[in-house]
């Protein structure tokens, strides 16, 4: 009988240990689900940050830099801006960068000096011609 009672006590202890382990397992599952939700939120935040950086990066392109530097009217400003960007470029790109700025600045300057030709103009005068004719100070 003693042997049977000991076996029953051992089984009861094992059953209690199993219940405790199951409770620990449930708590661990809950912690894991919380951690996974936090990881998912952090990944979404990281993606949003990358997207924000990408929007800025998409505006800072080689062509945009050439355009902005060439748009400077003063050559000293243009040289200072060029010198600021050149250290970021590869050596092989620096001469191309200078040439592109020079060509684009030349294009912009030529565009400013062009004459505007009016193909057709129409002038409408309302009122009485005699009123204008009588008043000699009126300039048309």
HUKA-V930296 format. One record per pair of residues at least 12 apart in sequence whose C-alpha atoms are under 7 Angstrom apart, sorted by sequence separation. I is the first residue (numbers start at 1). GAP is how many residues later the second one is. D is the distance in whole Angstrom. If there is no record, write none. Layout:
# HUKA-V930296
i gap d
I GAP D
I GAP D
This chain:
# HUKA-V930296
i gap d
69 12 6
69 13 7
70 31 5
69 32 7
66 34 7
70 34 6
71 34 6
66 35 5
70 35 5
67 37 7
